[in-house]
Amino acid sequence: MKTHLIKLASIVALSISTSVFAGGDHGSHSSKPTDPKSMEGMQMKQSETMEMTQGEVKKIDSKTGKVTLKHGEIKNLQMPPMTMVFSAKEAAQLEGLNKGDNVLFAVDQNMNITHIEKK
């Protein structure tokens, strides 16, 4: 019993340390302010590396920046397929989308769409 608890504690500690180090580049630190243009590039890279999920647009509320999607499994959130409302990080992301469109999208931990495109 005691060895099982030690193994479990080791697994938890390893998973926490892995998620901390996966959060960003720890190799270079600068005291200079970050250029907003370079931040845009970083955000795009993060969404590009995030696994895309297939979905179908069910409803769009461009005033609030929300979209209802019937989606497949969202693997990075361990979420099964369902229909739900997501907020776009920027309302402009929803421009050009229509009800019934098939899309690929990425979503962050806060259920905000970081990237969406027509299929």
ChimeraX commands (.cxc) that place a marker at each C-alpha (Angstrom):
marker #1 position 0.00,0.00,0.00 radius 0.5
marker #1 position 2.78,2.40,0.95 radius 0.5
marker #1 position 4.65,1.76,-2.32 radius 0.5
marker #1 position 1.49,2.49,-4.30 radius 0.5
marker #1 position 1.15,5.87,-2.59 radius 0.5
marker #1 position 4.80,6.69,-3.29 radius 0.5
marker #1 position 4.36,5.77,-6.97 radius 0.5
marker #1 position 1.19,7.88,-7.19 radius 0.5
marker #1 position 2.95,10.87,-5.58 radius 0.5
marker #1 position 5.85,10.51,-8.02 radius 0.5
marker #1 position 3.50,10.47,-11.02 radius 0.5
marker #1 position 1.66,13.58,-9.79 radius 0.5
marker #1 position 4.94,15.44,-9.14 radius 0.5
marker #1 position 6.24,14.50,-12.60 radius 0.5
marker #1 position 3.07,15.64,-14.36 radius 0.5
marker #1 position 3.11,18.98,-12.52 radius 0.5
marker #1 position 6.76,19.64,-13.32 radius 0.5
marker #1 position 6.21,18.67,-16.98 radius 0.5
marker #1 position 3.29,21.10,-17.35 radius 0.5
marker #1 position 5.29,23.92,-15.74 radius 0.5
marker #1 position 8.21,23.50,-18.13 radius 0.5
marker #1 position 5.96,23.06,-21.18 radius 0.5
marker #1 position 4.52,26.55,-20.62 radius 0.5
marker #1 position 7.14,28.50,-22.53 radius 0.5
marker #1 position 10.73,29.17,-23.47 radius 0.5
marker #1 position 12.85,29.38,-20.35 radius 0.5
marker #1 position 16.14,29.73,-22.22 radius 0.5
marker #1 position 16.27,33.51,-22.63 radius 0.5
marker #1 position 15.00,36.27,-20.44 radius 0.5
marker #1 position 15.09,39.92,-21.28 radius 0.5
marker #1 position 14.26,43.02,-19.32 radius 0.5
marker #1 position 13.26,44.80,-22.54 radius 0.5
marker #1 position 9.54,45.35,-23.12 radius 0.5
marker #1 position 8.00,42.88,-25.53 radius 0.5
marker #1 position 7.21,44.16,-29.00 radius 0.5
marker #1 position 3.45,43.69,-29.65 radius 0.5
marker #1 position 4.19,42.47,-33.18 radius 0.5
marker #1 position 6.40,39.69,-31.83 radius 0.5
marker #1 position 3.60,38.76,-29.39 radius 0.5
marker #1 position 1.21,38.32,-32.33 radius 0.5
marker #1 position 3.65,35.90,-33.87 radius 0.5
marker #1 position 3.93,33.96,-30.63 radius 0.5
marker #1 position 0.15,33.71,-30.35 radius 0.5
marker #1 position -0.10,32.44,-33.90 radius 0.5
marker #1 position 2.59,29.84,-33.25 radius 0.5
marker #1 position 0.73,28.63,-30.15 radius 0.5
marker #1 position -2.52,28.19,-32.07 radius 0.5
marker #1 position -0.67,26.49,-34.92 radius 0.5
marker #1 position 0.80,23.95,-32.53 radius 0.5
marker #1 position -2.53,23.40,-30.80 radius 0.5
marker #1 position -4.44,20.47,-32.22 radius 0.5
marker #1 position -7.27,21.57,-34.48 radius 0.5
marker #1 position -10.80,20.24,-33.94 radius 0.5
marker #1 position -13.47,19.80,-36.58 radius 0.5
marker #1 position -16.77,21.53,-36.03 radius 0.5
marker #1 position -19.93,22.83,-37.63 radius 0.5
marker #1 position -21.20,26.36,-37.05 radius 0.5
marker #1 position -24.69,26.24,-35.55 radius 0.5
marker #1 position -25.09,29.90,-34.56 radius 0.5
marker #1 position -23.03,33.10,-34.63 radius 0.5
marker #1 position -23.49,36.16,-32.41 radius 0.5
marker #1 position -21.08,38.68,-33.90 radius 0.5
marker #1 position -22.11,41.38,-31.38 radius 0.5
marker #1 position -20.85,39.33,-28.44 radius 0.5
marker #1 position -18.12,37.43,-30.32 radius 0.5
marker #1 position -19.68,34.06,-29.53 radius 0.5
marker #1 position -20.21,31.08,-31.79 radius 0.5
marker #1 position -22.10,27.84,-31.19 radius 0.5
marker #1 position -20.24,24.85,-32.59 radius 0.5
marker #1 position -21.15,21.19,-32.89 radius 0.5
marker #1 position -17.67,19.74,-32.50 radius 0.5
marker #1 position -15.67,16.57,-32.38 radius 0.5
marker #1 position -13.44,15.61,-29.48 radius 0.5
marker #1 position -11.25,18.48,-28.25 radius 0.5
marker #1 position -8.18,16.47,-27.32 radius 0.5
marker #1 position -6.18,19.21,-25.54 radius 0.5
marker #1 position -9.11,19.65,-23.13 radius 0.5
marker #1 position -10.10,15.97,-23.02 radius 0.5
marker #1 position -13.61,17.05,-24.02 radius 0.5
marker #1 position -15.96,14.64,-25.80 radius 0.5
marker #1 position -17.94,15.66,-28.89 radius 0.5
marker #1 position -20.89,17.97,-28.14 radius 0.5
marker #1 position -22.53,21.26,-29.11 radius 0.5
marker #1 position -21.55,24.31,-27.09 radius 0.5
marker #1 position -20.92,28.06,-27.17 radius 0.5
marker #1 position -17.38,29.41,-27.43 radius 0.5
marker #1 position -16.06,32.97,-27.23 radius 0.5
marker #1 position -13.69,34.19,-29.92 radius 0.5
marker #1 position -10.56,35.91,-28.62 radius 0.5
marker #1 position -11.37,38.60,-31.18 radius 0.5
marker #1 position -14.82,39.10,-32.74 radius 0.5
marker #1 position -13.11,39.61,-36.13 radius 0.5
marker #1 position -12.24,35.90,-36.12 radius 0.5
marker #1 position -15.90,35.14,-36.82 radius 0.5
marker #1 position -16.15,37.37,-39.90 radius 0.5
marker #1 position -16.99,35.40,-43.02 radius 0.5
marker #1 position -18.40,32.43,-41.10 radius 0.5
marker #1 position -22.00,31.36,-41.65 radius 0.5
marker #1 position -24.39,28.92,-40.05 radius 0.5
marker #1 position -23.69,25.45,-41.48 radius 0.5
marker #1 position -20.01,26.09,-42.30 radius 0.5
marker #1 position -17.60,23.26,-41.53 radius 0.5
marker #1 position -14.61,24.63,-39.63 radius 0.5
marker #1 position -11.34,23.68,-38.01 radius 0.5
marker #1 position -10.66,25.47,-34.73 radius 0.5
marker #1 position -8.38,25.58,-31.72 radius 0.5
marker #1 position -9.54,26.49,-28.23 radius 0.5
marker #1 position -7.61,27.35,-25.07 radius 0.5
marker #1 position -8.19,26.28,-21.45 radius 0.5
marker #1 position -10.64,29.18,-20.96 radius 0.5
marker #1 position -12.85,27.97,-23.83 radius 0.5
marker #1 position -11.77,30.88,-26.03 radius 0.5
marker #1 position -11.28,30.18,-29.72 radius 0.5
marker #1 position -7.70,31.03,-30.59 radius 0.5
marker #1 position -7.96,30.09,-34.26 radius 0.5
marker #1 position -10.86,29.23,-36.58 radius 0.5
marker #1 position -10.98,28.65,-40.32 radius 0.5
marker #1 position -13.42,27.29,-42.87 radius 0.5
marker #1 position -12.67,23.77,-44.01 radius 0.5
marker link #1:1,2 radius 0.2
marker link #1:2,3 radius 0.2
marker link #1:3,4 radius 0.2
marker link #1:4,5 radius 0.2
marker link #1:5,6 radius 0.2
marker link #1:6,7 radius 0.2
marker link #1:7,8 radius 0.2
marker link #1:8,9 radius 0.2
marker link #1:9,10 radius 0.2
marker link #1:10,11 radius 0.2
marker link #1:11,12 radius 0.2
marker link #1:12,13 radius 0.2
marker link #1:13,14 radius 0.2
marker link #1:14,15 radius 0.2
marker link #1:15,16 radius 0.2
marker link #1:16,17 radius 0.2
marker link #1:17,18 radius 0.2
marker link #1:18,19 radius 0.2
marker link #1:19,20 radius 0.2
marker link #1:20,21 radius 0.2
marker link #1:21,22 radius 0.2
marker link #1:22,23 radius 0.2
marker link #1:23,24 radius 0.2
marker link #1:24,25 radius 0.2
marker link #1:25,26 radius 0.2
marker link #1:26,27 radius 0.2
marker link #1:27,28 radius 0.2
marker link #1:28,29 radius 0.2
marker link #1:29,30 radius 0.2
marker link #1:30,31 radius 0.2
marker link #1:31,32 radius 0.2
marker link #1:32,33 radius 0.2
marker link #1:33,34 radius 0.2
marker link #1:34,35 radius 0.2
marker link #1:35,36 radius 0.2
marker link #1:36,37 radius 0.2
marker link #1:37,38 radius 0.2
marker link #1:38,39 radius 0.2
marker link #1:39,40 radius 0.2
marker link #1:40,41 radius 0.2
marker link #1:41,42 radius 0.2
marker link #1:42,43 radius 0.2
marker link #1:43,44 radius 0.2
marker link #1:44,45 radius 0.2
marker link #1:45,46 radius 0.2
marker link #1:46,47 radius 0.2
marker link #1:47,48 radius 0.2
marker link #1:48,49 radius 0.2
marker link #1:49,50 radius 0.2
marker link #1:50,51 radius 0.2
marker link #1:51,52 radius 0.2
marker link #1:52,53 radius 0.2
marker link #1:53,54 radius 0.2
marker link #1:54,55 radius 0.2
marker link #1:55,56 radius 0.2
marker link #1:56,57 radius 0.2
marker link #1:57,58 radius 0.2
marker link #1:58,59 radius 0.2
marker link #1:59,60 radius 0.2
marker link #1:60,61 radius 0.2
marker link #1:61,62 radius 0.2
marker link #1:62,63 radius 0.2
marker link #1:63,64 radius 0.2
marker link #1:64,65 radius 0.2
marker link #1:65,66 radius 0.2
marker link #1:66,67 radius 0.2
marker link #1:67,68 radius 0.2
marker link #1:68,69 radius 0.2
marker link #1:69,70 radius 0.2
marker link #1:70,71 radius 0.2
marker link #1:71,72 radius 0.2
marker link #1:72,73 radius 0.2
marker link #1:73,74 radius 0.2
marker link #1:74,75 radius 0.2
marker link #1:75,76 radius 0.2
marker link #1:76,77 radius 0.2
marker link #1:77,78 radius 0.2
marker link #1:78,79 radius 0.2
marker link #1:79,80 radius 0.2
marker link #1:80,81 radius 0.2
marker link #1:81,82 radius 0.2
marker link #1:82,83 radius 0.2
marker link #1:83,84 radius 0.2
marker link #1:84,85 radius 0.2
marker link #1:85,86 radius 0.2
marker link #1:86,87 radius 0.2
marker link #1:87,88 radius 0.2
marker link #1:88,89 radius 0.2
marker link #1:89,90 radius 0.2
marker link #1:90,91 radius 0.2
marker link #1:91,92 radius 0.2
marker link #1:92,93 radius 0.2
marker link #1:93,94 radius 0.2
marker link #1:94,95 radius 0.2
marker link #1:95,96 radius 0.2
marker link #1:96,97 radius 0.2
marker link #1:97,98 radius 0.2
marker link #1:98,99 radius 0.2
marker link #1:99,100 radius 0.2
marker link #1:100,101 radius 0.2
marker link #1:101,102 radius 0.2
marker link #1:102,103 radius 0.2
marker link #1:103,104 radius 0.2
marker link #1:104,105 radius 0.2
marker link #1:105,106 radius 0.2
marker link #1:106,107 radius 0.2
marker link #1:107,108 radius 0.2
marker link #1:108,109 radius 0.2
marker link #1:109,110 radius 0.2
marker link #1:110,111 radius 0.2
marker link #1:111,112 radius 0.2
marker link #1:112,113 radius 0.2
marker link #1:113,114 radius 0.2
marker link #1:114,115 radius 0.2
marker link #1:115,116 radius 0.2
marker link #1:116,117 radius 0.2
marker link #1:117,118 radius 0.2
marker link #1:118,119 radius 0.2
view
